[in-house]
Amino acid sequence: MSDSKTRHGDNKRKKGTPWTEEEHRLFLAGLKEYKKGDWRSISRYFVVTRTHTQVASHAQKKYFNHQKEKKNKEREKIKYS
């Protein structure tokens, strides 16, 4: 193996930095303006500290957590009925 190539596993995966409250607030404002799916515009004009890929990932996580909370509330409602 030459020096210019690295072995699989030599590269450390960089962990993401948590979103600040300000970034999340800007994300929500961008979401109101551009709607779901226009991550490039949201990152370009609102959350300028994040790439469009990071904005899309953030949206996916927030949507997943929202759906999970909604499901848990429904389960609690059924449980105590």
C-alpha positions, 0 to 999 in steps of 0.5 A: 500500500502506498503512503498516499492511500490510507487503510480502511478504519484509519479515518476517524468520523467527525462528530457533528456539533449540536445545533444552537437554539439560534440555529434552530430558530432560524431553521424554523423561520426558513421552514415557514418561508421555503417549506419542507424540502428546500434545504438549500435555500434554508441553509443559504438564506437562514441557517448560513452556518450549516450546509443544506445536507446538515439542514436536511438531516436536522429536519429529518431528526426533528420530524422523526422525534415529533412523530415519536412524541405524537405516537407516545401521546396516543398510547398514553391516551389509550392506556388511560381510557 
